Amino acid sequence: MKKLPLLLFCVLTSLLSAQKLEMQTVLKDKISIRALQIWNGKVWYSGTDSKFGYVSLKDTADQKQIKLSPDKLQFRTLAQSKTYFFAINIESPAYFFKINKRNLKFETVFKDTVKTAFYDALFVVENRLAYAFSDPDTNNQFKLLKIRLFAESSWGFEDFKSKLLLTEGEAAFAASNTNISSKGDYLWIATGGMKSRIFRFNKNHPEASYEIFETPFIQGTSSQGIYSIDFYDENFGIAVGGDYTKQAENINNIATTHDGGETWKIQASGRNGGYKTCVKIRPGSKGKEIIAVGDQNIEFSNDFGKTWTKISEEKGLYVCEWMNRNTLVFAGKDRIIKMNLKF
């Protein structure tokens, strides 16, 4: 009887691996893409060389690309409200762009000229409230920008005013715009580098209510730590990452929480495909089914992240998003790919 669960697991894993994945390249371009949004049946992206655009998954001939600046800005963030898309370039000066969804007219509504500005993530938690997280300043000050998305001509930008500091060498990774997540009343931010921790805030009043949690994640050098997080609800969440300079290493690079980020348990250490830059929970799976992508492969878990199956060795992909329960999109170096899952 003790061998039955293991046998069933092996059979299920074999069946999962044997499934034929349908993958289609829907966009090719000279671009690096690390941020995606889904809207109106289209994949919207921002990337290098100031590029922003979309491709329709119903008809890939329906696509459009514009440049948000004559300068060669690098975008690794993208978020959306009901009416607009928003993007911030990495490096200083950092420009906050607002793009009308209907006509793609855009404007700069904020500019951060601080030399240390480097925005790792931008996240709309509700239609009128967004957060942007940057690497710290020279004093290791935690830098969180609270953005109130009011009427056309009225925008509110509030710096996080607490005395919250990061440790020396602690920052974040602008890998896929997913080191920030929100569910219910919570907003979580993951850091990496010399320390890899979870910061939990009240999404409406972060300056008044925040907590800091240690993690057992790989950490200790500038290239190590949590790269991406996703939460199913206020309790269950998953974090992935590793070391981008040693991508095959797979020790302490996946962890899950069942108490809203207070405690984390390492999963599949030494038994996964290595470094990952983006993780997304499958819609409707209650957190059980999860996809994770890194520069070297794509993996899938059907047991809350405890075990992983490599479903593709497609390389050069950094970010993913679910279109629906059976369809995903991936993006990275020079392309966007659609994947249909049959399991």
C-alpha angles and dihedrals in degrees: 000000000000090000095054098080090049091048092049090048092052092049093048092047090050092050091047092051091048094056113112111236118212109219126177130180105227099174134030122184142133095268143107112228124196102156131060139176130185120219137149094357091305137109110231120198144177125201149138127336090035091289124161127167151115144247124202118232091206092058117007090199085070100083138126136187131190136176117239093201140016086231120083097252121175116225122198097158134071131163137163144211125189092280109023147039118221131203136175123195121228120246129035132329090040116199122203108215126199115199123191109233095215104047102012092233108155142191140178111251100173138021127197111199098175107128093229094053110131113152113211100178143011120195133178107210093183136354095278103031131066139166131210122193124203135185111269126270124249090282092055090248112169105246118207122159117206111204123195109203101210131158124325097280101027120078129162123211116183125181117221099256103192124111090245110145134191119225119257108284095014117126137123140265124250089208105127109344088258107107085099128065139167137199129163110334095339135096117189128196124187125208135194143183119072088000128027110199143152121238115199121196139177099253094221099041109022093157090060102040126036139135134194123215129191119225134204089228121132107275142144105099132064093255098050133085145056114341101173140017136186131183128203094195138336091297114034121062140150133213128196135181137103130175120324091202091056103034098168092059112102107179118129093345100125126054139164136204130204097183104059097275100309093115130019132201122205113236132199094355107183090005105082139075097266134240117030131188103186136032128184131180114228114250113254094013096103089230096304098108119054138173124207129183135191138167092279108037151346122249135191132203126194098181106062094280098304094119132018136206122202105231099173139016092204106145134210097039119130111168138034140184135187116242089188137325094296104031132066136176125212129191138185137114111023098329154059119220131197118211126194115203121208097189 
